Amino acid sequence: MPTDSARLHAVFDLAMRIGEGLLTNGAAASEVTATVLRVTSSSGLRNVSVQVTFNEVTISYLADESSTPFTRVRSASARVQDFARLAAFEDISHGYLSGDLPLEEARRQASAIPQRQPLYRIPLVVSGFAVMGGAAALFFGAGSLVVIAATLAAGLLIALGELLARWNIPPFYGQALGGFIAVGAAAIVALLDSSQSPSIVVVSCIIVQLAGLSSISAVQDAVTGWYITAAGRMLETLMLTVGIVAGVRLGLLLADLVGADVSVSAGMPLTFTTAVVVVISGLGMGLGYGVGTQVPARLLLAGALVASGSGIIAHLLSSAFLDRTVAVAIAAFAAGLVATALGDRMRAPSLAFVMSGVIPLVPGSRIYQGLLGLEEDLSAGVAELIGAAEVAVAIAAGVVLGQLLASRLMPYFRRSGIAYTPAISSPFTTLRRRRLSLGSRRMRRRHGAAVIEPSTMTGEMTALSSTMFDDLSFLEDLEPPSDLEDGTGRRPDREE
């Protein structure tokens, strides 16, 4: 397939826009890289190298050994929680790979996504997170006063966070302000009614602030070998969490001055009533988070059900016989499995379901207990914070394992040719990938659908547009150079 300069620029422009869109909306580096390579390979380009870092996407193309490499670098904009845009970028990439979208139309749609108006306006977004905060308080068995206080505090901290973001104030300060507001609301509850459990207000607000941080993608990047991106995301998560800690600590000083008791209350015992409350509150948390993060309306109920399911699984297992960390890991694993299957079946990004599913598992209570413990018993406080970190790692590792397993099983049950399952694979050599995916004699066309062929040793799948096979002459351009591969598909200087 001949590649002129104008077409090369067009393909790279589409690939860069899609890659940036996925990266800024929370997709893991392995998914971004695999999607970009799918776009370039379905356009007939081989010898394409993609590098993804914390905030940058680089694509390089080498036509042959005598040519000058063609390289483009695109810096990603600030990370946001907008699953409607993430779904739109995935729809464009899959439409282009299947041959339903021509190149120029795909470019036009990709360039228009950042200029779209948000699916839900700011008042509705704030309301969504407020509902999430109130549902989180209900999840811990709070009374009506605490639920109302948590709802108002969560809405206020999100609204002020949006205001600070518009003023270009770093999010660290927004997180710190949110922690301070949470403890302030808890102190008011303690002064109004000392029989209530004001600490639940703080825990609920911590969950709202921690939800959506890039810890899941960071662990996925670390597990799959993308260490630079993982390090950046982990540092970002750590700094934002430190911001919450700073705000909460400042709020605790204020609570001591006014004599408000915001100590942690006992957890809910396991009964049928509490199980029903956990299910209902899980639905509320998932629904509120979905609205707050621009999840399309057709996906809201599914995300809420995943959140409710993970919450009741963790509650039952931890209340019955398992350590909380193990129970959370099992619930996160189930959430990863279900979220990946739902994403593939509903033709939507599985990340939207994953992030909803882990909300009830966030260790907000242990973080708050650790902060309180630092004032009275340093070793006990540090132990609680380390325990919270263990739970966070268990959540991320469980989710990633569930996604890995589901992404390997879904191809056996998929009805269509293009996968929406996450491409979780280790960094790989581009030439090896081309030899497996495009140089194979087993390529086939099934009922006009896209062709799916293995493209890495870890099983990541590449989708080739069916329109590429109308003219088979382009295959010669896609074959590996003769000096790098013999007739058996092996390099002469390497034994397979």
C-alpha positions in Angstrom: 0.0 0.0 0.0 1.7 3.2 -1.1 2.2 5.8 1.6 2.5 9.4 0.5 3.3 12.2 2.9 -0.2 13.6 3.1 -1.7 10.2 4.0 1.1 9.6 6.5 0.4 12.9 8.3 -3.3 12.1 8.3 -2.8 8.6 9.8 -0.5 9.9 12.5 -2.8 12.8 13.3 -5.7 10.3 13.9 -3.5 8.0 15.9 -2.1 10.9 18.1 -5.5 12.3 18.8 -6.9 9.0 19.9 -3.8 8.2 21.9 -3.9 11.5 23.7 -7.7 11.2 24.3 -7.3 7.8 25.9 -4.3 8.8 28.0 -5.9 12.0 29.4 -9.0 10.0 30.3 -7.3 7.4 32.4 -6.5 4.5 30.1 -3.4 2.5 30.9 -0.3 2.9 28.9 -0.6 -0.6 27.4 -4.1 0.2 26.2 -3.0 3.5 24.6 0.0 1.9 22.9 -2.0 -1.1 21.6 -4.8 1.2 20.3 -2.4 3.5 18.5 -0.6 0.6 16.9 -4.0 -0.9 15.8 -4.8 2.4 14.0 -1.4 2.5 12.2 -1.3 -1.2 11.3 -4.9 -1.1 10.0 -3.7 1.8 7.8 -1.0 -0.4 6.3 2.0 1.0 8.1 4.7 -1.3 9.5 7.8 -0.5 11.5 5.9 1.9 13.7 7.2 2.5 17.3 5.0 4.0 20.0 6.2 5.3 23.3 3.8 6.4 26.1 4.8 8.2 29.2 2.9 9.9 32.0 1.8 12.9 29.8 3.2 12.3 26.3 2.6 10.1 23.3 5.4 9.6 20.7 4.9 7.8 17.4 7.8 7.1 15.0 7.6 5.5 11.5 10.6 4.1 9.5 9.6 3.3 5.9 12.9 1.5 5.3 16.5 1.5 6.4 17.5 4.3 3.9 14.6 6.6 4.8 14.5 9.3 7.4 12.3 8.4 10.4 9.0 10.3 10.6 8.3 11.1 14.3 5.6 13.1 16.0 5.3 13.9 19.7 2.1 15.1 21.4 1.8 16.3 25.0 -1.3 15.1 26.8 -3.5 17.7 28.4 -4.5 17.7 32.1 -6.1 14.4 33.1 -9.9 14.5 33.6 -12.7 12.2 34.6 -14.9 12.2 31.5 -16.0 8.7 30.4 -18.2 10.1 27.7 -15.2 11.4 25.9 -13.3 8.2 26.6 -16.2 6.2 25.0 -16.2 8.6 22.0 -12.5 8.0 21.3 -12.9 4.3 21.6 -15.9 4.4 19.3 -13.9 6.3 16.7 -11.0 3.9 16.9 -13.2 0.8 16.6 -15.2 2.4 13.8 -12.0 3.1 11.9 -10.6 -0.4 12.5 -13.8 -2.0 11.3 -13.8 0.0 8.1 -17.0 1.9 9.0 -15.3 5.2 9.3 -13.0 6.6 6.5 -9.8 8.2 7.6 -10.9 11.8 7.1 -14.2 11.4 8.9 -12.4 9.7 11.8 -10.0 12.6 12.0 -12.8 15.1 12.0 -14.7 13.3 14.7 -11.6 12.9 16.9 -10.7 16.6 16.6 -14.2 17.6 17.6 -14.4 15.6 20.8 -12.3 18.0 23.0 -14.6 20.9 21.9 -17.8 19.1 22.8 -19.9 20.4 25.7 -19.8 18.1 28.7 -22.6 15.5 28.8 -23.7 16.8 32.2 -23.4 20.4 33.4 -21.5 21.4 36.5 -24.5 21.6 38.8 -25.4 18.0 37.9 -21.8 16.8 38.3 -21.7 18.4 41.8 -25.0 16.8 42.6 -23.8 13.4 41.5 -20.8 13.5 43.8 -23.0 14.8 46.6 -25.2 11.8 46.2 -22.2 9.6 46.2 -21.0 11.1 49.5 -24.4 10.6 51.1 -24.6 7.0 49.8 -21.1 6.4 51.2 -22.3 7.6 54.6 -25.3 5.3 54.4 -22.9 2.5 53.4 -21.3 2.8 56.9 -24.7 2.8 58.7 -25.0 6.5 59.4 -28.1 8.2 60.6 -30.1 10.9 58.7 -28.1 13.8 60.1 -24.8 12.3 59.1 -26.0 11.4 55.6 -27.2 14.9 55.0 -24.0 16.4 56.3 -21.9 14.0 54.1 -24.1 14.9 51.1 -23.6 18.7 51.6 -19.9 18.4 52.4 -19.2 16.2 49.3 -21.1 18.6 47.1 -19.3 21.6 48.5 -15.8 20.2 48.2 -16.4 19.2 44.6 -17.8 22.6 43.7 -14.8 24.4 45.3 -12.4 21.9 43.6 -14.0 22.8 40.2 -13.6 26.5 41.0 -10.0 26.1 42.0 -9.3 24.1 38.8 -10.8 27.0 36.7 -8.4 29.3 38.5 -5.6 27.0 37.5 -4.8 26.2 41.2 -3.0 22.8 41.4 -5.3 20.0 42.5 -3.2 19.3 45.6 -4.7 22.4 47.2 -8.2 21.4 46.2 -7.7 18.0 47.9 -6.4 19.7 51.0 -9.4 22.1 51.1 -11.7 19.1 50.7 -10.2 17.3 53.6 -10.6 20.4 55.8 -14.2 20.8 54.7 -14.9 17.2 55.6 -13.6 17.5 59.1 -15.4 20.9 59.5 -18.7 19.3 58.6 -18.0 16.4 61.0 -17.3 18.9 63.8 -20.6 20.6 63.2 -22.4 17.3 63.4 -20.7 16.5 66.7 -21.7 19.8 68.1 -25.3 19.4 67.0 -25.8 15.8 68.2 -23.0 14.0 70.1 -24.9 10.7 69.7 -24.3 10.6 66.0 -21.1 9.3 64.2 -19.5 12.4 62.8 -16.4 10.5 61.7 -18.5 8.9 58.9 -18.8 12.4 57.3 -15.0 12.5 57.0 -14.7 8.9 55.7 -17.4 9.5 53.1 -15.7 12.7 51.8 -12.3 10.9 51.7 -13.9 8.2 49.5 -15.3 10.9 47.2 -11.9 12.5 46.9 -10.0 9.3 46.3 -12.5 7.9 43.8 -11.2 8.3 40.3 -7.5 8.7 41.2 -5.2 6.9 38.7 -4.1 4.2 41.2 -5.8 1.4 39.1 -4.1 2.4 35.9 -0.8 2.9 37.8 -0.8 -0.6 39.1 -1.9 -1.9 35.7 1.1 -0.1 34.2 3.5 -1.4 36.9 2.2 -5.0 36.5 2.5 -5.0 32.7 6.0 -3.4 32.7 5.2 0.3 31.9 7.3 1.5 34.8 7.8 5.2 33.9 4.1 5.8 33.4 3.3 3.8 36.5 5.8 5.9 38.6 4.2 9.1 37.4 0.7 8.0 38.1 1.7 6.6 41.5 3.4 9.9 42.5 0.3 11.8 41.3 -1.9 9.6 43.4 0.4 9.9 46.4 0.6 13.7 46.2 -3.2 14.1 46.0 -3.6 11.7 48.9 -1.1 13.7 50.9 -3.2 16.8 50.1 -6.2 15.1 51.7 -4.2 14.1 54.7 -2.9 17.7 55.1 -6.5 19.1 55.0 -7.8 16.5 57.4 -5.0 17.1 59.9 -5.7 20.9 59.8 -9.4 20.2 60.3 -8.6 17.9 63.3 -6.7 20.8 64.9 -9.8 23.0 64.5 -12.1 20.3 65.9 -9.9 20.0 69.0 -10.1 23.8 69.5 -13.9 23.8 69.5 -14.1 20.6 71.5 -15.8 18.4 68.9 -15.4 14.7 69.1 -14.8 13.2 65.6 -13.4 9.9 66.6 -14.1 6.8 64.6 -17.2 4.8 65.5 -17.7 1.0 65.3 -18.6 -0.6 62.0 -21.9 -2.2 61.1 -22.5 -5.8 62.2 -23.6 -8.3 59.6 -27.4 -8.6 59.4 -29.9 -8.9 56.7 -30.9 -5.2 57.2 -27.3 -4.0 56.9 -26.8 -6.2 53.8 -29.8 -4.5 52.2 -28.4 -1.1 53.2 -25.0 -2.0 51.6 -26.7 -3.0 48.3 -28.8 0.2 48.2 -25.9 2.5 49.1 -23.6 0.8 46.6 -26.2 1.6 43.9 -26.2 5.2 45.1 -22.4 5.5 45.1 -22.1 4.0 41.6 -24.9 6.1 40.2 -23.5 9.3 41.7 -20.0 8.6 40.6 -21.3 7.9 37.1 -23.0 11.2 36.8 -20.1 13.0 38.3 -17.6 11.5 35.8 -19.8 12.0 32.7 -20.7 8.3 32.2 -23.2 8.1 29.3 -26.8 7.5 30.6 -27.1 4.0 29.0 -24.2 2.8 31.2 -25.2 4.3 34.5 -27.3 1.4 35.8 -24.7 -1.2 34.9 -22.0 0.8 36.7 -24.2 1.2 39.7 -24.8 -2.6 39.8 -21.1 -3.3 39.6 -20.5 -1.0 42.6 -23.3 -2.5 44.5 -22.1 -6.1 43.8 -18.5 -5.4 44.8 -19.7 -3.6 48.0 -21.8 -6.5 49.1 -19.2 -9.1 48.3 -16.5 -7.3 50.4 -19.0 -6.7 53.2 -20.1 -10.3 53.4 -16.6 -11.8 53.1 -15.0 -9.4 55.7 -17.9 -9.7 58.1 -18.0 -13.5 57.9 -14.5 -14.9 58.0 -11.9 -13.2 55.8 -9.4 -10.4 56.5 -10.6 -7.1 55.0 -7.7 -6.9 52.6 -8.3 -10.4 51.2 -12.1 -9.7 51.0 -11.4 -6.5 49.1 -9.0 -8.2 46.7 -11.7 -10.8 45.9 -14.4 -8.2 45.4 -12.0 -6.2 43.2 -11.2 -9.3 41.1 -14.9 -9.9 40.6 -15.4 -6.3 39.6 -12.6 -6.5 37.1 -14.1 -9.6 35.5 -17.6 -8.2 35.3 -16.5 -4.8 34.2 -14.5 -6.2 31.3 -17.3 -8.4 30.2 -19.8 -5.6 30.4 -17.5 -3.3 28.4 -17.2 -5.8 25.6 -20.9 -6.6 25.6 -22.2 -3.0 25.8 -19.5 -1.7 23.4 -18.2 0.8 26.1 -14.9 1.4 27.9 -14.6 -1.1 30.7 -12.7 1.5 32.8 -16.1 3.2 33.5 -17.4 0.1 35.2 -14.1 -0.7 36.9 -13.9 2.7 38.6 -17.5 2.5 39.7 -17.0 -1.0 41.1 -14.0 -0.1 43.3 -15.7 2.9 45.1 -17.2 0.8 48.0 -13.8 -0.8 48.5 -11.8 2.5 49.0 -10.1 2.4 52.4 -11.4 5.8 53.6 -12.0 4.5 57.1 -8.5 3.1 57.6 -6.9 6.3 56.3 -8.9 8.4 58.8 -8.2 6.0 61.7 -4.5 6.3 60.8 -4.6 10.1 60.9 -6.4 10.0 64.3 -3.9 7.4 65.6 -0.9 9.7 64.7 -2.0 12.0 67.5 -2.4 9.4 70.2 -0.1 6.5 69.2 2.3 7.0 66.4 3.0 3.3 65.8 -0.7 2.5 65.7 -1.4 5.3 63.3 1.4 4.3 61.0 0.1 0.7 61.1 -3.3 1.8 60.0 -2.0 3.9 57.1 0.2 1.0 56.0 -3.0 -1.2 56.2 -4.8 1.3 54.0 -2.0 1.2 51.5 -2.3 -2.6 51.5 -6.0 -2.4 50.8 -5.4 0.1 47.9 -2.8 -2.3 46.3 -5.2 -5.2 46.8 -8.0 -3.3 45.0 -5.8 -2.4 42.0 -4.1 -5.8 41.8 -7.4 -7.6 42.0 -9.0 -5.5 39.3 -6.1 -5.9 37.0 -6.1 -9.7 37.5 -9.8 -9.8 36.8 -9.3 -7.7 33.6 -6.4 -9.9 32.5 -8.4 -13.1 32.9 -11.5 -11.7 31.2 -9.6 -10.2 28.3 -8.2 -13.7 27.6 -11.6 -15.4 27.9 -13.8 -12.9 26.0 -12.5 -13.7 22.5 -14.1 -17.1 22.8 -17.5 -15.6 23.5 -17.4 -12.4 21.4 -20.0 -12.1 18.6 -18.3 -9.3 16.6 -14.8 -8.9 15.3 -13.7 -5.7 17.1 -12.9 -6.1 20.8 -13.7 -3.5 23.5 -11.7 -5.5 26.1 -8.6 -3.8 27.4 -5.4 -4.7 25.7 -3.2 -5.5 28.7 0.3 -6.5 27.5 3.9 -5.9 28.2 6.0 -3.5 26.1 7.0 -5.3 22.9 9.2 -5.0 19.9 7.4 -3.5 16.9 9.1 -5.6 14.3 8.2 -8.8 16.1 4.6 -7.6 16.3 4.5 -6.9 12.6 5.9 -10.3 11.8 3.2 -12.1 13.8 0.2 -9.9 12.9 0.7 -8.9 9.3 3.2 -11.4 7.8 1.1 -14.4 8.7 -0.3 -16.6 5.9 -3.3 -17.4 8.1 -5.0 -14.0 7.7 -8.7 -14.4 6.9 -11.8 -12.4 6.2 -15.0 -13.6 7.9 -18.3 -12.3 6.6 -16.9 -8.9 5.8 -15.9 -8.3 9.5 -12.6 -7.1 10.7 -9.8 -9.7 11.0 -8.4 -10.4 14.4 -4.9 -11.8 14.7 -2.5 -12.3 17.6 0.1 -9.6 17.5 2.3 -10.1 20.5 3.7 -13.0 22.5 1.4 -12.0 25.3 -1.7 -12.3 23.2 -2.7 -8.7 22.5 -5.1 -8.6 19.5 -4.7 -6.4 16.5 -7.8 -5.5 14.4 -7.4 -5.1 10.6 -10.0 -3.3 8.6 -11.8 -5.6 6.2 -11.5 -2.9 3.5 -7.7 -3.5 3.4 -8.3 -6.9 1.7 -10.0 -5.5 -1.3 -6.6 -5.0 -2.8 -4.1 -7.6 -1.7 -1.1 -6.0 -3.4 -0.4 -4.0 -0.2 0.7 -7.3 1.5 4.0 -7.1 -0.2 4.7 -3.8 1.5 3.8 -5.3 4.9 6.0 -8.3 4.6 9.2 -8.1 6.8 12.4 -7.3 5.0 14.1 -10.4 3.5 17.3 -9.8 5.5 15.4 -10.0 8.7 13.2 -13.0 8.1 13.7 -16.3 6.2 11.0 -18.3 4.5 10.0 -20.1 7.6 9.1 -16.9 9.5 12.3 -16.9 11.6 15.2 -14.5 11.6 18.3 -16.1 10.3 20.4 -15.1 13.3 17.9 -16.2 15.9 16.4 -19.5 17.0 12.8 -19.5 18.0 
